[in-house]
């Protein structure tokens, strides 16, 4: 079964510097993984079907949240260069893959506001979110739809774009939002 959602065109066009050494040199140090106001220092959601994969890699999950290592307040998968050791692997949790996007209660896919406060947000120098975070859109929509969305955005789409997603992706995105609240 499919669910119809809307992609926010304005949000998809927000400009960011891609995750990596350039962004880290701007002082990022993977701040998107951090949650300074959280008791743990991180707030990384792990879906029920991801728990075993994360734990097999040495992570600890309690009540749907990844736990930092004892005495630390950072993601246990962040290396000394502030890069994610799960990035680009099949072990990276959905919540991390789909960031910075979130599904609102109105079923609109948008960039989470907190990302505009991070060093990777760069309205003057960055590239649009739909390009920088293309892997997020591929995970949410699949490669074919992500390509169509990219073409629509490249060709100047001005209205929000209705698009269907798989029911399980929809449910996982909504579950993630429920956990984060």
N, CA and C atoms as an extended XYZ file, in Angstrom:
543
Properties=species:S:1:pos:R:3:atomname:S:1:resname:S:1:resid:I:1 pbc="F F F"
N         0.831       -1.181        0.000 N   UNK     1
C         0.000        0.000        0.000 CA  UNK     1
C         0.882        1.253        0.000 C   UNK     1
N         0.385        2.301       -0.585 N   UNK     2
C         1.136        3.550       -0.689 CA  UNK     2
C         0.439        4.648        0.101 C   UNK     2
N         1.219        5.639        0.497 N   UNK     3
C         0.700        6.823        1.183 CA  UNK     3
C         1.107        8.053        0.384 C   UNK     3
N         0.198        8.977        0.241 N   UNK     4
C         0.490       10.214       -0.464 CA  UNK     4
C         0.990       11.253        0.539 C   UNK     4
N         2.156       11.802        0.254 N   UNK     5
C         2.702       12.895        1.063 CA  UNK     5
C         3.048       14.032        0.114 C   UNK     5
N         3.538       15.129        0.668 N   UNK     6
C         3.925       16.286       -0.136 CA  UNK     6
C         5.366       16.638        0.183 C   UNK     6
N         6.144       16.897       -0.843 N   UNK     7
C         7.523       17.366       -0.655 CA  UNK     7
C         7.515       18.888       -0.689 C   UNK     7
N         8.013       19.507        0.364 N   UNK     8
C         8.108       20.965        0.420 CA  UNK     8
C         9.221       21.430       -0.517 C   UNK     8
N         8.831       22.150       -1.563 N   UNK     9
C         9.796       22.650       -2.543 CA  UNK     9
C        10.729       23.680       -1.899 C   UNK     9
N        10.166       24.571       -1.098 N   UNK    10
C        10.980       25.590       -0.433 CA  UNK    10
C        12.036       24.944        0.454 C   UNK    10
N        11.630       23.962        1.204 N   UNK    11
C        12.542       23.272        2.106 CA  UNK    11
C        13.603       22.488        1.321 C   UNK    11
N        13.195       21.849        0.251 N   UNK    12
C        14.130       21.058       -0.560 CA  UNK    12
C        15.207       21.920       -1.192 C   UNK    12
N        14.925       23.212       -1.319 N   UNK    13
C        15.884       24.128       -1.939 CA  UNK    13
C        16.785       24.843       -0.924 C   UNK    13
N        16.589       24.605        0.364 N   UNK    14
C        17.511       25.175        1.350 CA  UNK    14
C        18.916       24.691        1.023 C   UNK    14
N        19.910       25.520        1.247 N   UNK    15
C        21.269       25.179        0.815 CA  UNK    15
C        22.162       24.743        1.974 C   UNK    15
N        22.894       23.671        1.696 N   UNK    16
C        23.768       23.047        2.686 CA  UNK    16
C        25.105       22.675        2.060 C   UNK    16
N        26.106       22.544        2.919 N   UNK    17
C        27.401       21.973        2.551 CA  UNK    17
C        27.297       20.489        2.899 C   UNK    17
N        27.714       19.624        1.999 N   UNK    18
C        27.631       18.189        2.235 CA  UNK    18
C        28.471       17.726        3.406 C   UNK    18
N        28.025       16.654        4.040 N   UNK    19
C        28.727       16.088        5.176 CA  UNK    19
C        30.094       15.577        4.732 C   UNK    19
N        31.110       15.975        5.460 N   UNK    20
C        32.460       15.542        5.133 CA  UNK    20
C        33.480       16.541        5.640 C   UNK    20
N        34.724       16.392        5.214 N   UNK    21
C        35.813       17.234        5.729 CA  UNK    21
C        35.569       18.738        5.583 C   UNK    21
N        34.982       19.187        4.450 N   UNK    22
C        34.757       20.633        4.275 CA  UNK    22
C        33.811       21.167        5.347 C   UNK    22
N        32.757       20.441        5.578 N   UNK    23
C        31.789       20.890        6.588 CA  UNK    23
C        32.408       20.819        7.989 C   UNK    23
N        33.152       19.779        8.254 N   UNK    24
C        33.794       19.638        9.563 CA  UNK    24
C        34.783       20.778        9.796 C   UNK    24
N        35.468       21.209        8.730 N   UNK    25
C        36.413       22.322        8.872 CA  UNK    25
C        35.701       23.628        9.218 C   UNK    25
N        34.406       23.702        8.987 N   UNK    26
C        33.608       24.875        9.341 CA  UNK    26
C        33.129       24.807       10.796 C   UNK    26
N        33.528       23.765       11.501 N   UNK    27
C        33.149       23.635       12.905 CA  UNK    27
C        31.967       22.718       13.143 C   UNK    27
N        31.620       21.937       12.158 N   UNK    28
C        30.446       21.084       12.290 CA  UNK    28
C        30.639       19.974       13.322 C   UNK    28
N        31.694       19.245       13.236 N   UNK    29
C        31.990       18.086       14.079 CA  UNK    29
C        30.753       17.195       14.287 C   UNK    29
N        30.010       16.999       13.229 N   UNK    30
C        28.832       16.114       13.211 CA  UNK    30
C        27.767       16.552       14.203 C   UNK    30
N        27.482       17.826       14.242 N   UNK    31
C        26.495       18.349       15.190 CA  UNK    31
C        25.098       17.805       14.943 C   UNK    31
N        24.814       17.356       13.719 N   UNK    32
C        23.485       16.802       13.447 CA  UNK    32
C        23.236       15.543       14.269 C   UNK    32
N        24.292       14.880       14.703 N   UNK    33
C        24.174       13.673       15.520 CA  UNK    33
C        23.991       13.993       16.996 C   UNK    33
N        24.234       15.237       17.376 N   UNK    34
C        24.210       15.627       18.786 CA  UNK    34
C        22.860       16.205       19.196 C   UNK    34
N        22.569       16.105       20.451 N   UNK    35
C        21.388       16.720       21.051 CA  UNK    35
C        21.807       17.258       22.413 C   UNK    35
N        22.435       18.441       22.439 N   UNK    36
C        23.009       18.971       23.678 CA  UNK    36
C        22.018       19.090       24.835 C   UNK    36
N        20.745       19.278       24.537 N   UNK    37
C        19.764       19.425       25.620 CA  UNK    37
C        19.274       18.074       26.138 C   UNK    37
N        19.637       16.998       25.454 N   UNK    38
C        19.254       15.658       25.898 CA  UNK    38
C        20.209       15.182       26.988 C   UNK    38
N        19.690       14.454       27.935 N   UNK    39
C        20.509       13.904       29.016 CA  UNK    39
C        21.660       13.065       28.468 C   UNK    39
N        21.431       12.368       27.361 N   UNK    40
C        22.447       11.502       26.766 CA  UNK    40
C        23.440       12.243       25.870 C   UNK    40
N        23.055       13.451       25.431 N   UNK    41
C        23.903       14.185       24.492 CA  UNK    41
C        23.613       13.827       23.049 C   UNK    41
N        22.867       12.747       22.840 N   UNK    42
C        22.435       12.331       21.500 CA  UNK    42
C        20.967       11.946       21.576 C   UNK    42
N        20.316       11.972       20.431 N   UNK    43
C        18.922       11.544       20.356 CA  UNK    43
C        18.731       10.871       19.007 C   UNK    43
N        19.282        9.676       18.912 N   UNK    44
C        19.266        8.922       17.658 CA  UNK    44
C        18.272        7.781       17.797 C   UNK    44
N        17.224        7.849       16.983 N   UNK    45
C        16.175        6.829       17.061 CA  UNK    45
C        16.590        5.574       16.305 C   UNK    45
N        16.250        4.448       16.895 N   UNK    46
C        16.501        3.147       16.284 CA  UNK    46
C        15.157        2.424       16.206 C   UNK    46
N        14.770        2.055       15.008 N   UNK    47
C        13.509        1.345       14.814 CA  UNK    47
C        13.635       -0.090       15.312 C   UNK    47
N        12.518       -0.702       15.702 N   UNK    48
C        12.574       -2.070       16.232 CA  UNK    48
C        13.315       -3.062       15.329 C   UNK    48
N        13.135       -2.963       14.016 N   UNK    49
C        13.809       -3.914       13.126 CA  UNK    49
C        15.278       -3.565       12.877 C   UNK    49
N        15.760       -2.464       13.449 N   UNK    50
C        17.170       -2.075       13.315 CA  UNK    50
C        18.004       -2.426       14.542 C   UNK    50
N        17.344       -2.742       15.630 N   UNK    51
C        18.041       -2.945       16.906 CA  UNK    51
C        19.146       -3.992       16.781 C   UNK    51
N        18.841       -5.155       16.232 N   UNK    52
C        19.846       -6.229       16.138 CA  UNK    52
C        21.050       -5.791       15.314 C   UNK    52
N        20.809       -5.132       14.173 N   UNK    53
C        21.918       -4.665       13.323 CA  UNK    53
C        22.819       -3.696       14.082 C   UNK    53
N        22.203       -2.791       14.828 N   UNK    54
C        22.976       -1.799       15.590 CA  UNK    54
C        23.737       -2.483       16.723 C   UNK    54
N        23.068       -3.379       17.425 N   UNK    55
C        23.728       -4.076       18.535 CA  UNK    55
C        24.835       -5.003       18.044 C   UNK    55
N        24.666       -5.593       16.865 N   UNK    56
C        25.722       -6.435       16.288 CA  UNK    56
C        26.980       -5.630       15.975 C   UNK    56
N        26.840       -4.319       15.829 N   UNK    57
C        27.977       -3.432       15.556 CA  UNK    57
C        28.526       -2.824       16.845 C   UNK    57
N        27.979       -3.221       17.987 N   UNK    58
C        28.481       -2.726       19.270 CA  UNK    58
C        27.640       -1.643       19.898 C   UNK    58
N        26.560       -1.226       19.246 N   UNK    59
C        25.692       -0.202       19.809 CA  UNK    59
C        24.773       -0.764       20.882 C   UNK    59
N        24.297        0.105       21.733 N   UNK    60
C        23.340       -0.256       22.779 CA  UNK    60
C        22.085        0.574       22.532 C   UNK    60
N        20.930       -0.110       22.519 N   UNK    61
C        19.658        0.562       22.274 CA  UNK    61
C        18.755        0.350       23.482 C   UNK    61
N        18.218        1.456       24.001 N   UNK    62
C        17.262        1.396       25.113 CA  UNK    62
C        16.062        2.260       24.739 C   UNK    62
N        14.882        1.668       24.805 N   UNK    63
C        13.624        2.377       24.516 CA  UNK    63
C        13.641        3.105       23.173 C   UNK    63
N        14.252        2.487       22.172 N   UNK    64
C        14.252        3.074       20.836 CA  UNK    64
C        15.325        4.108       20.578 C   UNK    64
N        16.226        4.310       21.538 N   UNK    65
C        17.300        5.287       21.370 CA  UNK    65
C        18.671        4.625       21.463 C   UNK    65
N        19.564        5.034       20.570 N   UNK    66
C        20.963        4.619       20.641 CA  UNK    66
C        21.586        5.291       21.856 C   UNK    66
N        22.394        4.555       22.585 N   UNK    67
C        23.042        5.071       23.790 CA  UNK    67
C        24.509        5.396       23.496 C   UNK    67
N        25.026        6.479       24.076 N   UNK    68
C        26.459        6.752       23.935 CA  UNK    68
C        27.255        5.745       24.760 C   UNK    68
N        28.546        5.657       24.471 N   UNK    69
C        29.407        4.818       25.307 CA  UNK    69
C        29.475        5.415       26.707 C   UNK    69
N        29.762        4.567       27.655 N   UNK    70
C        29.871        4.976       29.065 CA  UNK    70
C        30.783        6.194       29.198 C   UNK    70
N        30.288        7.220       29.864 N   UNK    71
C        31.080        8.416       30.126 CA  UNK    71
C        31.168        9.391       28.964 C   UNK    71
N        30.486        9.108       27.852 N   UNK    72
C        30.523        9.998       26.685 CA  UNK    72
C        29.130       10.544       26.403 C   UNK    72
N        29.087       11.570       25.549 N   UNK    73
C        27.811       12.173       25.147 CA  UNK    73
C        27.763       12.336       23.635 C   UNK    73
N        28.340       11.374       22.917 N   UNK    74
C        28.329       11.402       21.449 CA  UNK    74
C        27.918       10.037       20.926 C   UNK    74
N        27.550       10.004       19.659 N   UNK    75
C        27.190        8.743       19.016 CA  UNK    75
C        28.374        7.785       19.079 C   UNK    75
N        28.129        6.539       19.460 N   UNK    76
C        29.238        5.582       19.558 CA  UNK    76
C        29.827        5.213       18.195 C   UNK    76
N        29.159        5.595       17.117 N   UNK    77
C        29.660        5.280       15.783 CA  UNK    77
C        30.394        6.453       15.135 C   UNK    77
N        30.589        7.533       15.885 N   UNK    78
C        31.341        8.682       15.381 CA  UNK    78
C        32.822        8.416       15.614 C   UNK    78
N        33.641        8.594       14.570 N   UNK    79
C        35.075        8.344       14.734 CA  UNK    79
C        35.809        9.612       15.184 C   UNK    79
N        37.117        9.517       15.346 N   UNK    80
C        37.900       10.642       15.863 CA  UNK    80
C        37.939       11.825       14.895 C   UNK    80
N        37.583       11.601       13.623 N   UNK    81
C        37.500       12.685       12.641 CA  UNK    81
C        36.087       13.249       12.554 C   UNK    81
N        35.220       12.827       13.476 N   UNK    82
C        33.823       13.261       13.557 CA  UNK    82
C        32.968       12.743       12.399 C   UNK    82
N        33.409       11.706       11.754 N   UNK    83
C        32.641       11.111       10.665 CA  UNK    83
C        31.954        9.842       11.155 C   UNK    83
N        30.827        9.530       10.549 N   UNK    84
C        30.047        8.355       10.922 CA  UNK    84
C        30.667        7.101       10.319 C   UNK    84
N        30.954        6.132       11.151 N   UNK    85
C        31.542        4.881       10.653 CA  UNK    85
C        30.490        3.988        9.998 C   UNK    85
N        29.208        4.342       10.142 N   UNK    86
C        28.137        3.578        9.484 CA  UNK    86
C        27.694        4.238        8.179 C   UNK    86
N        28.189        5.436        7.916 N   UNK    87
C        27.787        6.180        6.711 CA  UNK    87
C        28.072        5.354        5.455 C   UNK    87
N        27.085        5.259        4.593 N   UNK    88
C        27.243        4.531        3.342 CA  UNK    88
C        27.141        3.024        3.477 C   UNK    88
N        26.756        2.528        4.655 N   UNK    89
C        26.617        1.083        4.861 CA  UNK    89
C        25.143        0.729        5.048 C   UNK    89
N        24.849       -0.537        5.000 N   UNK    90
C        23.489       -1.015        5.242 CA  UNK    90
C        23.149       -1.022        6.729 C   UNK    90
N        24.089       -0.653        7.571 N   UNK    91
C        23.871       -0.678        9.015 CA  UNK    91
C        23.420        0.669        9.567 C   UNK    91
N        23.475        1.701        8.758 N   UNK    92
C        23.090        3.033        9.214 CA  UNK    92
C        21.580        3.069        9.459 C   UNK    92
N        21.139        3.512       10.634 N   UNK    93
C        19.706        3.531       10.957 CA  UNK    93
C        18.921        4.477       10.047 C   UNK    93
N        17.658        4.151        9.826 N   UNK    94
C        16.803        4.965        8.971 CA  UNK    94
C        16.771        6.419        9.442 C   UNK    94
N        16.675        6.634       10.750 N   UNK    95
C        16.629        7.998       11.274 CA  UNK    95
C        17.836        8.820       10.871 C   UNK    95
N        18.984        8.188       10.789 N   UNK    96
C        20.200        8.886       10.360 CA  UNK    96
C        20.199        9.089        8.847 C   UNK    96
N        19.737        8.091        8.118 N   UNK    97
C        19.729        8.178        6.660 CA  UNK    97
C        18.802        9.286        6.182 C   UNK    97
N        17.618        9.381        6.762 N   UNK    98
C        16.640       10.351        6.263 CA  UNK    98
C        16.891       11.769        6.756 C   UNK    98
N        17.764       11.932        7.732 N   UNK    99
C        18.073       13.289        8.183 CA  UNK    99
C        18.673       14.070        7.038 C   UNK    99
N        18.316       15.296        6.915 N   UNK   100
C        17.637       16.202        7.827 CA  UNK   100
C        16.116       16.267        7.636 C   UNK   100
N        15.582       15.380        6.826 N   UNK   101
C        14.157       15.464        6.517 CA  UNK   101
C        13.289       14.897        7.637 C   UNK   101
N        12.096       15.447        7.724 N   UNK   102
C        11.097       14.953        8.674 CA  UNK   102
C         9.730       15.018        8.002 C   UNK   102
N         8.838       14.183        8.455 N   UNK   103
C         7.471       14.189        7.960 CA  UNK   103
C         6.607       14.895        9.009 C   UNK   103
N         5.984       15.994        8.611 N   UNK   104
C         5.163       16.761        9.543 CA  UNK   104
C         3.818       16.075        9.756 C   UNK   104
N         3.060       16.562       10.732 N   UNK   105
C         1.732       16.007       10.998 CA  UNK   105
C         0.788       16.232        9.817 C   UNK   105
N         1.129       17.150        8.930 N   UNK   106
C         0.334       17.399        7.725 CA  UNK   106
C         0.833       16.586        6.538 C   UNK   106
N         1.701       15.600        6.808 N   UNK   107
C         2.267       14.729        5.765 CA  UNK   107
C         3.077       15.495        4.723 C   UNK   107
N         3.817       16.491        5.187 N   UNK   108
C         4.720       17.230        4.311 CA  UNK   108
C         6.148       16.892        4.706 C   UNK   108
N         6.927       16.492        3.721 N   UNK   109
C         8.339       16.213        3.955 CA  UNK   109
C         9.084       17.533        3.867 C   UNK   109
N         9.772       17.872        4.938 N   UNK   110
C        10.454       19.152        5.046 CA  UNK   110
C        11.792       18.952        5.751 C   UNK   110
N        12.661       19.931        5.663 N   UNK   111
C        13.923       19.894        6.407 CA  UNK   111
C        13.619       20.353        7.832 C   UNK   111
N        14.095       19.585        8.778 N   UNK   112
C        13.915       19.911       10.189 CA  UNK   112
C        14.549       21.288       10.470 C   UNK   112
N        13.822       22.157       11.172 N   UNK   113
C        14.284       23.530       11.432 CA  UNK   113
C        15.663       23.592       12.074 C   UNK   113
N        15.983       22.670       12.948 N   UNK   114
C        17.266       22.734       13.653 CA  UNK   114
C        18.457       22.650       12.712 C   UNK   114
N        18.261       22.088       11.523 N   UNK   115
C        19.368       21.994       10.570 CA  UNK   115
C        19.786       23.362       10.041 C   UNK   115
N        18.901       24.339       10.097 N   UNK   116
C        19.257       25.687        9.661 CA  UNK   116
C        20.143       26.393       10.689 C   UNK   116
N        20.328       25.778       11.851 N   UNK   117
C        21.201       26.336       12.888 CA  UNK   117
C        22.599       25.703       12.865 C   UNK   117
N        22.788       24.709       12.016 N   UNK   118
C        24.059       23.976       11.983 CA  UNK   118
C        25.024       24.593       10.981 C   UNK   118
N        26.329       24.374       11.169 N   UNK   119
C        27.335       24.934       10.253 CA  UNK   119
C        27.190       24.472        8.806 C   UNK   119
N        26.511       23.351        8.572 N   UNK   120
C        26.353       22.872        7.196 CA  UNK   120
C        25.330       23.694        6.415 C   UNK   120
N        24.481       24.439        7.110 N   UNK   121
C        23.513       25.301        6.430 CA  UNK   121
C        24.262       26.499        5.879 C   UNK   121
N        24.181       26.709        4.571 N   UNK   122
C        24.963       27.764        3.946 CA  UNK   122
C        24.196       28.350        2.759 C   UNK   122
N        23.288       29.303        3.015 N   UNK   123
C        22.462       29.859        1.951 CA  UNK   123
C        23.249       30.475        0.798 C   UNK   123
N        24.457       30.969        1.070 N   UNK   124
C        25.243       31.614        0.014 CA  UNK   124
C        26.082       30.620       -0.786 C   UNK   124
N        26.660       29.634       -0.121 N   UNK   125
C        27.626       28.750       -0.776 CA  UNK   125
C        27.134       27.334       -1.025 C   UNK   125
N        26.108       26.931       -0.332 N   UNK   126
C        25.703       25.534       -0.367 CA  UNK   126
C        24.994       25.110       -1.638 C   UNK   126
N        24.679       23.846       -1.648 N   UNK   127
C        23.885       23.226       -2.720 CA  UNK   127
C        22.519       22.904       -2.127 C   UNK   127
N        21.496       22.777       -2.969 N   UNK   128
C        20.158       22.483       -2.440 CA  UNK   128
C        20.109       21.161       -1.670 C   UNK   128
N        19.264       21.150       -0.648 N   UNK   129
C        19.108       19.962        0.199 CA  UNK   129
C        18.780       18.722       -0.626 C   UNK   129
N        17.985       18.879       -1.677 N   UNK   130
C        17.617       17.703       -2.466 CA  UNK   130
C        18.810       17.084       -3.180 C   UNK   130
N        19.889       17.837       -3.349 N   UNK   131
C        21.117       17.259       -3.918 CA  UNK   131
C        22.057       16.774       -2.819 C   UNK   131
N        22.292       17.632       -1.823 N   UNK   132
C        23.224       17.294       -0.746 CA  UNK   132
C        22.761       16.050        0.002 C   UNK   132
N        21.465       15.933        0.212 N   UNK   133
C        20.910       14.809        0.965 CA  UNK   133
C        20.124       13.870        0.051 C   UNK   133
N        20.630       13.697       -1.145 N   UNK   134
C        19.952       12.853       -2.135 CA  UNK   134
C        19.754       11.426       -1.617 C   UNK   134
N        20.735       10.910       -0.892 N   UNK   135
C        20.600        9.541       -0.372 CA  UNK   135
C        19.391        9.428        0.561 C   UNK   135
N        19.054       10.514        1.247 N   UNK   136
C        17.860       10.520        2.099 CA  UNK   136
C        16.612       10.351        1.239 C   UNK   136
N        16.547       11.103        0.160 N   UNK   137
C        15.372       11.039       -0.713 CA  UNK   137
C        15.284        9.696       -1.428 C   UNK   137
N        16.425        9.128       -1.786 N   UNK   138
C        16.430        7.799       -2.396 CA  UNK   138
C        15.883        6.779       -1.412 C   UNK   138
N        16.267        6.888       -0.140 N   UNK   139
C        15.770        5.943        0.873 CA  UNK   139
C        14.276        6.104        1.114 C   UNK   139
N        13.790        7.327        1.068 N   UNK   140
C        12.374        7.587        1.315 CA  UNK   140
C        11.515        7.216        0.105 C   UNK   140
N        11.934        7.624       -1.086 N   UNK   141
C        11.100        7.479       -2.276 CA  UNK   141
C        11.517        6.370       -3.226 C   UNK   141
N        12.737        5.892       -3.098 N   UNK   142
C        13.285        4.955       -4.074 CA  UNK   142
C        14.030        5.743       -5.135 C   UNK   142
N        14.963        5.091       -5.833 N   UNK   143
C        15.818        5.816       -6.779 CA  UNK   143
C        15.063        6.452       -7.945 C   UNK   143
N        14.051        5.789       -8.470 N   UNK   144
C        13.337        6.333       -9.621 CA  UNK   144
C        12.567        7.604       -9.268 C   UNK   144
N        11.817        7.561       -8.181 N   UNK   145
C        11.052        8.746       -7.769 CA  UNK   145
C        11.979        9.866       -7.325 C   UNK   145
N        13.070        9.524       -6.656 N   UNK   146
C        14.023       10.554       -6.226 CA  UNK   146
C        14.582       11.281       -7.445 C   UNK   146
N        14.847       10.553       -8.510 N   UNK   147
C        15.358       11.160       -9.741 CA  UNK   147
C        14.303       12.077      -10.368 C   UNK   147
N        13.058       11.632      -10.378 N   UNK   148
C        11.972       12.461      -10.917 CA  UNK   148
C        11.829       13.742      -10.103 C   UNK   148
N        11.884       13.623       -8.786 N   UNK   149
C        11.796       14.805       -7.920 CA  UNK   149
C        12.954       15.759       -8.178 C   UNK   149
N        14.148       15.210       -8.337 N   UNK   150
C        15.320       16.042       -8.620 CA  UNK   150
C        15.127       16.799       -9.936 C   UNK   150
N        14.609       16.115      -10.946 N   UNK   151
C        14.372       16.760      -12.244 CA  UNK   151
C        13.320       17.862      -12.125 C   UNK   151
N        12.247       17.598      -11.388 N   UNK   152
C        11.213       18.621      -11.192 CA  UNK   152
C        11.789       19.846      -10.493 C   UNK   152
N        12.589       19.622       -9.463 N   UNK   153
C        13.203       20.726       -8.734 CA  UNK   153
C        14.228       21.458       -9.597 C   UNK   153
N        15.022       20.705      -10.358 N   UNK   154
C        15.989       21.328      -11.267 CA  UNK   154
C        15.304       22.187      -12.320 C   UNK   154
N        14.098       21.770      -12.715 N   UNK   155
C        13.372       22.476      -13.775 CA  UNK   155
C        12.452       23.567      -13.240 C   UNK   155
N        12.615       23.934      -11.967 N   UNK   156
C        11.937       25.107      -11.439 CA  UNK   156
C        10.582       24.898      -10.802 C   UNK   156
N        10.265       23.687      -10.354 N   UNK   157
C         8.987       23.462       -9.668 CA  UNK   157
C         8.812       24.506       -8.568 C   UNK   157
N         7.618       25.103       -8.489 N   UNK   158
C         7.373       26.139       -7.490 CA  UNK   158
C         6.348       25.703       -6.448 C   UNK   158
N         5.526       24.765       -6.784 N   UNK   159
C         4.512       24.270       -5.837 CA  UNK   159
C         5.018       22.991       -5.178 C   UNK   159
N         4.571       22.767       -3.949 N   UNK   160
C         4.911       21.520       -3.270 CA  UNK   160
C         4.496       20.352       -4.147 C   UNK   160
N         5.259       19.283       -4.075 N   UNK   161
C         5.083       18.151       -4.993 CA  UNK   161
C         4.446       16.979       -4.269 C   UNK   161
N         3.240       16.569       -4.710 N   UNK   162
C         2.644       15.364       -4.125 CA  UNK   162
C         3.364       14.123       -4.660 C   UNK   162
N         3.647       13.196       -3.773 N   UNK   163
C         4.349       11.973       -4.176 CA  UNK   163
C         3.968       10.847       -3.219 C   UNK   163
N         3.871        9.651       -3.754 N   UNK   164
C         3.508        8.514       -2.902 CA  UNK   164
C         4.765        7.821       -2.391 C   UNK   164
N         4.638        7.271       -1.184 N   UNK   165
C         5.718        6.481       -0.608 CA  UNK   165
C         5.128        5.173       -0.101 C   UNK   165
N         5.998        4.217        0.104 N   UNK   166
C         5.563        2.917        0.626 CA  UNK   166
C         5.029        3.080        2.046 C   UNK   166
N         4.039        2.293        2.369 N   UNK   167
C         3.398        2.340        3.686 CA  UNK   167
C         4.405        2.131        4.817 C   UNK   167
N         5.333        1.186        4.641 N   UNK   168
C         6.291        0.924        5.724 CA  UNK   168
C         7.229        2.108        5.953 C   UNK   168
N         7.625        2.794        4.900 N   UNK   169
C         8.469        3.986        5.051 CA  UNK   169
C         7.674        5.076        5.769 C   UNK   169
N         6.441        5.268        5.337 N   UNK   170
C         5.575        6.251        5.983 CA  UNK   170
C         5.453        5.956        7.484 C   UNK   170
N         5.141        4.711        7.803 N   UNK   171
C         4.983        4.324        9.212 CA  UNK   171
C         6.269        4.527        9.999 C   UNK   171
N         7.407        4.191        9.401 N   UNK   172
C         8.690        4.373       10.084 CA  UNK   172
C         9.002        5.856       10.303 C   UNK   172
N         8.695        6.695        9.321 N   UNK   173
C         8.916        8.134        9.484 CA  UNK   173
C         8.021        8.699       10.589 C   UNK   173
N         6.782        8.267       10.611 N   UNK   174
C         5.862        8.742       11.653 CA  UNK   174
C         6.263        8.210       13.025 C   UNK   174
N         6.697        6.953       13.082 N   UNK   175
C         7.166        6.373       14.341 CA  UNK   175
C         8.355        7.158       14.879 C   UNK   175
N         9.256        7.516       13.976 N   UNK   176
C        10.436        8.302       14.361 CA  UNK   176
C        10.020        9.626       14.961 C   UNK   176
N         9.064       10.301       14.328 N   UNK   177
C         8.610       11.595       14.849 CA  UNK   177
C         7.949       11.444       16.214 C   UNK   177
N         7.205       10.357       16.394 N   UNK   178
C         6.557       10.096       17.684 CA  UNK   178
C         7.603        9.901       18.776 C   UNK   178
N         8.632        9.124       18.477 N   UNK   179
C         9.697        8.879       19.456 CA  UNK   179
C        10.420       10.172       19.803 C   UNK   179
N        10.697       11.003       18.788 N   UNK   180
C        11.445       12.229       19.020 CA  UNK   180
C        10.678       13.268       19.818 C   UNK   180
N         9.369       13.166       19.844 N   UNK   181
C         8.570       14.137       20.608 CA  UNK   181
C         8.426       13.638       21.977 C   UNK   181
